[in-house]
Amino acid sequence: MKIPLNQEEQQVLDEVRRFFAQEITPELLEESHHLEYIYGGEEGRKFVQKFAPKGWLTPCWPKEYGGLETSEMLMYAIRNEMAYHRVPIHFAGAHMAGPSILRYGTEEMKKEYLPRLATGEIEFALGYSEPAAGSDLMALEMHAADKGDHFLVNGQKTFNTHAHVADYHWLAVRTNLEGPKHKGISILIVDLKNTPGITVRPMITMAGTRTNEVFYDNVKVPRRNLVGEVNSGFKYIMAALDFERMFPWGHYKKYFEEILAYTKTATRNGKPLAKDPLIRQKLAEHATELEVIHHLYFNLAHLLDNGKIPNYQASMEKNFLSEFEQRLSNTAMEILGPMGQLKTGSKHAVLEGFPEWLYRWTIIETIYGGSAEIQRNIMAQRGLGLPRA
């Protein structure tokens, strides 16, 4: 599975791999797993703030904003390498909000945020979902009253995963209560750490990881923090969601390799599990699926390098990958048997209890960033041109 990089880009990727070999610590890996591989933890910040100033976090960005002006293909290759090594891979700032600022923000906003995102100095949290607005983001109700030089924000957000470790909120608010709902939404950038009236409260998922609900009580947000045009935020959300759905997959390649290695050493009736024809068939299917994911993922980079923002193509990759994760996790549980149910900390746990955690986590993967049902609707309507039901 070769990545189409030129010689200079391949040299950068090789240097990134050498950096990982030298700088990744057990403490970083433990924190990354605990935080479900989001950026913002103490160890993650120390690591990324060595890594990112080299331009490796956002290599395709202009040099004036902290990039290397290389291809998107290189950035996607680096992101996948980060996933394979299980360091933080979910950057709401650099990889979701940042590309939208680059395309829709003012020059002042670009200069203020992009260099700090590119070096890992700051991180964002996405503020979209609400108690009554999840898959249907047009139903969001958090209100931002226009007060001239600032907006006064009131309301509640849910499932804001980075909010407890982030510095800023990429916040979707309703700024117009009249007319079509999608034409009354705006995006604000909010300082989460220094703005009065914000409360962040934990919500624990079925995988034991943390997301958050966030409450705004008469919060003043300067008008200069408005992204793009007022009431045009739904367009910016759709673009940011497309970037969010472009999932790196290296961590599942690594997990596949670990399961494969296990079958070569574990035995049943005196023979390695890898000799079992049913196990061999299932692992061969997953190897084929990994090849498919490789092409779906790097096709997204190809489209970006040709001036397009992938839409239904991002949904294709996200949906295929997240459902593959469940299939791979199910296969691992079938191979491991009761031992696969043992959690981290048990002296009998296989692969340090990772299979048990992943079995729970993969259910969440098919929901966040847009559920599998939403992805199929996007593929049907925007990819195949099918009518709404």
Beta strands, then each sheet from edge to edge (+ up, - down):
strand 1: 124-127
strand 2: 143-146
strand 3: 150-157
strand 4: 168-174
strand 5: 185-191
strand 6: 198-204
strand 7: 210-222
strand 8: 226-227
strand 9: 267-268
strand 10: 271-272
sheet 1: 1+ 4+ 5- 8+
sheet 2: 2+ 3- 7+ 6-
sheet 3: 9+ 10-
end
